[in-house]
Amino acid sequence: MTKPWLPPSLSRPAANSPPLGPMLAGARARGVADGLEWLGLAAILIDDRGEALHVNASAIELMGEALYLDGGRLRAVDVLADTALNDAIHAVLEEDAAAARVPLREGELHVHVAAMRAQGDDPYQLLRAVVLLRRFGPDQAARR
């Protein structure tokens, strides 16, 4: 399909036009963030470098004393949990795993890391993983 012809006075040089790909990628990530918030899920969106793109209000509330952001990276206060969390995020980003779970303070906070695979022809995709947080009470932990 050919592009419609525009008179030179109406056409903009390509150099002055912002690329559409990055804007669409940002809109897609924002849509995912809004959808997770709407569903009431505590979520942290992760980019291809393992850094947080977005942390929703529910996630901030659940992070509490167990999790924090350091230089954009999600970290755990507990050393063993921090290593497990880092390994889970990297396994998902490197496509070694589609998802990974990290228990933090058994019976209290559960972390689920899920991959958001990029389409092969989309070099602009920002969102590469979603970290979902869920708090379990003592009675819920026993039923899992």
Beta strands, then each sheet from edge to edge (+ up, - down):
strand 1: 42-46
strand 2: 52-55
strand 3: 67-70
strand 4: 73-76
strand 5: 99-104
strand 6: 109-115
strand 7: 129-135
sheet 1: 2+ 1- 7+ 6- 5+
sheet 2: 3+ 4-
end
